[in-house]
Amino acid sequence: MGNKEGGSGAGMFVAGMLIGGAIGATVALLYAPQRGDETRDYLKQKTNEYSDAVKTKAGDLSEAAKVKANEFSTKATEVAGTVKTKTSELTESAKTKAQDLTDSVKSKAGETFSAVKDSAQTLADRGRSLMNQQKDRLGDAIDAGKQAAADKEQELKASAEATG
């Protein structure tokens, strides 16, 4: 009769004591070498002894159960406190890490935006410079074309005057 779950072991013990007492009383009656009134007194005395023993043991078991219940309650409270503390710590850690990540992403986004803006400005400036160079070359080419046309016109006029 092992103690499986606290209360059931105690109940089994008390039941065993009562059954054992009843069996003992029955055997005592069957094998009693005394007279009837002596046997009855003896049974009464043994019943009182077993009754007192059962009451004492039940009280002891009840007290032990209370102690175990208090120990369990205390331990459960401690565990709950530890879980609550750990949960708070983990929550704060997660919040901090999330904020750090957010700040890092914002910083990188700002740096990337600035770099893209600077690159776009540089490209725009280069584009303007190239367009101005092409404009100057085109202007020079137009001027050269006008000069060539004027020279050809002069040449044709001179050639027409010489033949003519």
C-alpha positions in Angstrom: 0.0 0.0 0.0 2.3 2.8 -1.3 1.6 6.4 -1.1 0.5 7.1 -4.7 -1.1 10.5 -4.4 -1.0 11.7 -0.8 -4.7 11.5 0.1 -5.5 8.1 -1.4 -2.6 6.4 0.5 -3.9 7.8 3.8 -7.4 6.6 3.0 -6.1 3.1 2.2 -4.2 3.1 5.5 -7.2 4.1 7.6 -9.4 1.5 5.7 -6.7 -1.2 6.4 -6.6 -0.3 10.1 -10.4 -0.6 10.4 -10.6 -3.9 8.5 -7.6 -5.2 10.4 -9.3 -4.3 13.7 -12.5 -5.9 12.7 -10.7 -9.1 11.7 -8.8 -9.1 14.9 -11.9 -8.7 16.9 -13.6 -11.5 15.1 -10.7 -13.8 15.6 -10.5 -12.8 19.3 -14.2 -13.8 19.7 -13.7 -17.2 18.1 -10.7 -18.1 20.1 -11.5 -16.3 23.3 -10.6 -18.5 26.4 -12.5 -16.1 28.6 -16.1 -15.7 29.6 -18.6 -13.6 27.5 -18.5 -10.4 29.7 -14.7 -10.5 29.8 -14.6 -11.0 26.1 -17.0 -8.1 25.6 -14.9 -5.8 27.8 -11.8 -6.9 26.0 -13.4 -6.1 22.6 -14.6 -2.8 23.9 -11.1 -2.0 25.1 -9.6 -3.0 21.8 -12.2 -1.1 19.8 -11.4 2.0 21.9 -7.7 1.5 21.3 -8.2 1.1 17.5 -10.6 4.0 17.4 -8.0 6.2 19.2 -5.2 5.0 16.9 -7.3 5.7 13.8 -8.2 9.2 15.1 -4.6 9.9 15.9 -3.4 8.6 12.5 -6.1 10.5 10.7 -5.1 13.7 12.5 -1.5 13.1 11.7 -2.3 12.4 8.0 -4.6 15.5 7.9 -1.8 17.6 9.3 0.7 16.2 6.9 -1.7 16.9 4.0 -2.0 20.5 5.2 1.8 20.9 5.4 2.2 19.4 1.9 -0.6 21.7 0.5 1.1 24.7 2.0 4.4 23.6 0.6 2.8 23.1 -2.8 1.1 26.5 -2.6 4.3 28.2 -1.7 6.2 26.5 -4.5 3.5 27.3 -7.0 3.6 31.0 -5.9 7.3 31.0 -6.3 7.1 29.5 -9.7 4.4 31.9 -10.8 6.6 34.8 -9.6 9.5 33.5 -11.5 7.5 33.0 -14.6 6.1 36.5 -14.3 9.5 37.9 -13.9 11.0 36.0 -16.8 8.0 37.0 -19.0 8.5 40.7 -18.1 12.3 40.4 -18.8 11.7 38.7 -22.1 9.0 41.3 -23.1 11.3 44.2 -22.3 14.2 42.5 -24.1 11.9 42.0 -27.2 10.7 45.6 -27.0 14.3 46.9 -26.8 15.5 44.7 -29.7 12.5 45.8 -31.8 13.2 49.4 -31.1 16.9 48.9 -31.9 16.0 47.2 -35.2 13.5 50.0 -36.0 16.2 52.6 -35.3 18.7 50.7 -37.4 16.4 50.4 -40.3 15.5 54.1 -40.2 19.1 55.0 -40.0 20.0 52.7 -43.0 17.0 54.0 -44.9 18.1 57.6 -44.3 21.7 56.8 -45.3 20.5 55.0 -48.4 18.1 57.9 -49.3 21.0 60.4 -48.9 23.3 58.3 -51.0 20.7 57.9 -53.8 19.9 61.6 -53.6 23.6 62.5 -53.9 24.1 60.0 -56.8 21.0 61.4 -58.6 22.3 65.0 -58.1 25.8 63.9 -59.4 24.2 62.2 -62.4 22.0 65.3 -63.1 25.0 67.5 -62.9 27.0 65.3 -65.3 24.0 65.2 -67.6 23.8 69.0 -67.7 27.5 69.2 -68.3 27.4 66.7 -71.2 24.4 68.5 -72.7 26.2 71.9 -72.5 29.3 70.2 -74.1 27.1 68.8 -76.9 25.3 72.2 -77.3 28.7 73.9 -77.6 29.9 71.3 -80.2 26.6 71.6 -82.1 27.0 75.4 -82.0 30.6 75.0 -83.2 29.4 72.6 -86.0 26.6 75.0 -87.1 29.1 77.8 -87.1 31.5 75.7 -89.1 28.7 74.7 -91.5 27.7 78.4 -92.0 31.4 79.3 -92.6 31.8 76.4 -95.0 28.6 77.5 -96.8 29.8 81.1 -96.9 33.2 79.9 -98.2 31.5 77.8 -100.9 29.3 80.6 -101.8 32.3 82.9 -102.2 34.1 80.2 -104.2 31.1 79.7 -106.5 30.8 83.5 -107.0 34.5 83.8 -107.7 34.3 80.9 -110.1 31.2 82.3 -111.8 32.9 85.7 -112.2 35.9 84.1 -113.6 34.0 82.2 -116.2 31.7 84.7 -116.9 
